[in-house]
């Protein structure tokens, strides 16, 4: 029985929800029942109940991945530990930008800013400019 302008049956919607619960993306889940994701977007806009079901299915899949990530972190996977901490407590673990980021000549040229040289860099530039090399 269809209950929408798209001709999607309740059984097809249930199959798509199962696909989402299994971790498939919305476009992939809809392709599995012969429709594109625009149909799901339209149906969700009209049905708070369908929206709730879709979000619950996606949350279930995300929860399984979070659990697996946590298990990997506890087992000593450093990458999993970093990812977990960055997302669970970003204010403590997000990398802090350096106060004096180096400026490359390419970046300076693109921005139109002058490159600021240290006193040592200035001395080296003067030495290079003053040095006579045979043939140049």
N, C-alpha and C positions, 0 to 999 in steps of 0.2 A: 504494500500500500504506500503510495506517495503522499507526502504532506507538504509539498513545496513546489515552487515554480520550476525547479531544476529536474524534477522527476527522480530524485534520489529517494530510495526506500529507507525505512527504518533499519532494515537488515544491513544495507550498505553503510549507513551512518555508523551502526555498531561496529562494522568491520573497520571503518576508518578510525574510530576511537580505539579499537584494539591495536591498530598500527601505531597510533600515537603513544599508547601505553607501552608498546614495545620499543619506543625510542625513535620512530621514524619522524621525519619532518612533516609539516602540514601538506606541502605540495606532494611529497612522496605518498603519504597516506591517501590523499585524494586521487592520485594517479592509480593507486592500487584498486580503486573501485570505478575507474573510468571517467573521472571528472578532474577539473583543475581546481587550484586553491581558491579561485574567485568564487566558486560555488560555496565553499566552506565559509569564506568571509561574509558572503551575503546571508547565509543561513544563521551564522552567529550574530550578525547585526539584528536579526529578527527574533532570535530565541535566546533569552538569558539562560535557559536550562541547557541548551546545547553548548553555549559558551562555558558554563560551569563544568560540563562533562569534558570538553576539550582541555580546559585548563587543569582539571584534576588528572586527566590522563598524562599530560605533559609533565605535571609535577611529580607523578609517580615515577616516570622514566628518569627525570632529573634526580630524584631522591636515590634511586639505585646507583646512579653514577657518583653522587656525593658520597654514599656509603662505601663504594669501591675505592674512591679517592682517599677517604679517611683510612680505610684498611691498609692501603698502600703506604700512606704517610706513617702510620703506626708501625708498619713492617720495615721502615727505614728508607723508603724511597725519598731521596732528598728533593727531587723535583716535585713530588706530590706534597711534601711538607711545605715547600715554598708556595706552591699554588694555594694550598689550604690556608696558610697564614695570610697571604696577600688578599684573599677574598673574605676571610673571616674577621680580620682586624687590619684593614688597609691603613688606618691612621697610624698604626705602629710599624707596619712592615713594608709599606710602599716605598720604593727607592726615592730618596730625596734628591731634587735637582742640585747640581753643583752650583756654587755661587759664582764661580768664574769659569764658565764653559769656554773651552778654546774655540777661537774663530779661525776657520780655514781660509786661505786666500780665495777659494772658490765661493764660499759663503759670503765673504766680505764683498766680493765683486758683484754677486747677485743682489745683495742688499744695498749696495752703494755706500756702505760704511767704510771708513778708513780702518786699516789694520793698526792696532796699537802695539807697538814694539816695546819690549823691555829695554832697559839700558844696555844689557848684554847684547841683545839683538841689534841695537843701534850701533854698538861698537863693531860687531861682526860685519854688518852691512858696510860701514865706513872702511873697514880693513879690506873687504872684498873689492870695493869700488876703487880703492887706492892701489891695489896690487896690480902690477903690470905683468901680464903673461905674454911670453913670446908668441907672436902670430895673432894676437887679439888686440 
